[in-house]
């Protein structure tokens, strides 16, 4: 079992646009939000390689 720790997790926002045209209005066809960060991405690859792993993401509360 491999454990990965992501100290600064992110959300990867992927937008798909068919036929991007410069200087005109382009609308997205689809979007996708995925958890990200180095440790999360390593765990994603380990899963594809069928290697047992567990990903930990650390969050902290923001005080504004």
Residue, then its C-alpha position, 0 to 999 in steps of 0.5 A: x500500500x502506498x500513501x500519498x499526502x497532498x498538502x495543497x489540494x486544488x480543483x482542476x477545471x477542464x473546459x472543452x470547446x469545439x472549433x475555437x475561433x479567435x476574435x469571436x464568441x466561443x461557448x464551452x461544450x462541456x466542463x469537468x471538475x476534478x480533485x487535483x494536486x501532486x499527491x492526488x495526481x500520483x494516486x490517480x496514476x497508481x490506480x491506473x497501474x493497479x497499485x494499492x494506494x490511499x490519498x490524503x488531502x489536508x484542508x484548513x479553514x480560512x479565517x477572513 
